[in-house]
Amino acid sequence: MKKLLLIAVSLFMFASCATIITGTNQTVVFAAPAGTSIYMDGMKIAEIAEGEQTCTAHIKRSISSQLLVAKKEGYKNTTFQLKAKVNGVVFVNIILGGIIGGAVDLATGAAGKYQEYIEIELEPIN
């Protein structure tokens, strides 16, 4: 009986491992000219301050890539893709936590991982 309880507690602890270890949000660094604003789903998520070359945004993880738009006065709007890939921690979870842990990671988005650094080139308006 004690062994069964120990196994059950262990499985519960490892369920949703990616959600616990890596979280459901991720910090992404954007590099572009100062004054550039970054938009996702029409909402501004980051802006590069004057005198700076990078900024960060905290983005909810997903297994789907996202389309973002960079805007700066005097430049054409630039659409780019924030590419998603599978978070490797989810495989550990599936092995140790089974279907339930994997399902939790998928539902929370923790099964996905975005690229951490994106350099954006803007084209001036002529």
N, C-alpha and C positions, 0 to 999 in steps of 0.2 A: 504494500500500500504506500509506503514511504517513497519507493522508487517511482511509482506512478505519479505521485504528487510532485516530486522533484522534476520529472519530465514535463508535466503540465506547466509548472511555474517557469521552467527554462524556455519552453516554447512561447509562452506569453511574453516573457522578457525580450525575446528576439523577434517577436512579431512586429512588423513595420520598422525594421532595422534602419532602412534608408531615411525614413521620416525622423527617427530619433537622432541618428548620427549626423546626417547632412542637412536636415531641416527641410522646410517646404519653400524657403526663399533663398535666393542666391544673389551675391553682389557681382555686378558686371561693370567693368571699366570701359568707358568710351573715350577715344582720343580723336579730337577734331579741333578746328580753330576756335579761339575764345569767342563766346557769344552764341555758340551753337546750342540749340535746344533739341532734345530727343523726345519723340512722341511714340506711344504705344496705344493702339486702339483709340486714337484721337486725344489722348490725355498726355500732358507733359510729364515725363518721368525723371528728367535730368536736364541740367543746363551747365555748360562749361563757363565758368566765371571769367571775367576780364583778367588778362594776365596769366591765365592757366591754359593747359593743353589737354587736360583730362578731367573727367568727372566720374562719379560712380552712381549706380542706381541699384536698388534692392528690388528684384523681380521675382514673382512667384514662379516656382519651378513648374515645368510641364514636360511631357514627352513630345509635345508638338513644337516645331519651330515657329517663331513669331516674326511678323513683318513690322519693322519700325521705320520711322521717318525722322531724318535730321533736317532742321530748318535754321537758316541764318539769313538775316537781311543782306541783300545784295548777291545772294547765291541761290541756285536752283535747289528745290527740295530734293533730298536724296533718300530714296527708299532702299532699305537693306534688310537682310534676313539675320535674325538672331537664331543660330542653328542649335538645335537640341540633339542630344544623344542620350543613350541609356546610362544612368548612374550605376557604376559597377557594384556599389554596395547592395543594390537590389538583388543581385545573384546570391550573395551571402545570405540575405534574408530568405530567399526562396528555399535554399538548402536547409537553413536552420529553422525557419518559421513557417515554411510551407505556403500553401495557397493563401491563407488568411493574411499573412504578413505581406506577401506580394500584392494582394488586392488592396491593402491599406496604402502601400507605397504608390500604386497606380492612382488610386482615388485622390490622394493628397498632392500628387504631382512630384513627389520625392523620387520617383523612379526615373525622372528626367534630369538632365544637367545641361546647362548652356555653356557656350564658349565664354571664357572669363575676360577676354580683352578684344575689343573691336576698334580698329582704326577706320575712320570715316573720311573719305576724300570728297570735298564739296567743289562743285563747278561754278565759277562766277557767272552771273548774268551779264551778257554783252549788250 
